[in-house]
Amino acid sequence: MASRGDSDEAYVVGLCNRVLGEEALTQHRFDWLLGDPGAGGRQVRLPVDAY
C-alpha cells in the first residue's frame, strides 16, 4: 500500500507548492468544516487536502 506521501494528492499539492513558492498546510481541519452527524449525533472536523 502506498503512503500518503506517494499519493496523487501529495503530488498535486507539491506542484502547487512549487508554482506558488509557498508550503501548504496539509490535512488541516477547520472548526466550521464538519461532517454529517453520526448515529450518536456527533460531528467530526473534516480535513482539507491543502490550505
N, C-alpha and C positions, 0 to 999 in steps of 0.2 A: 504494500500500500504506500502511495506517495505521501510525503509530508506536506503540510500547508505551504512550506517554502518552495516546493516544487510544483505548486498548483498553477492553473491558468490565472487565477485571481492574483497571485503573487507576481506573476509575470507582467500582467497589465498594470498593476499598481507600481511596479518597478519602472516600467516605461514612463508612466505619468510622473513619477518622482524625478526621473532624468530630464524629461522635457520641461517640467516646471522648475527644476532646480531646488526643490524642497522635498523634505521627507514627510510622508503621510503618517498619521496615526492609524494603525490598522486594528480592526476588531474593536473599535471604540464603541462605547454604549452611552446613549443619552438618556436622561431621566424621563423624557417625554416620549420616547420611541418604545412603545410597549406592544407585546404580542397579545393575542386573543386570550381571554381568561380561560384557565383550565377548569377541570371539574370542581375544584375547590374554590374557584373564583380568583385565584392568584394570577397576576400578570408578571411576566419577566421582561427585563430590558433586552431589546434585540441589538445585536452587534451590526455595525455598518462595515463594509469592506475597507473603506479608507475615508479619512477625514483630514 
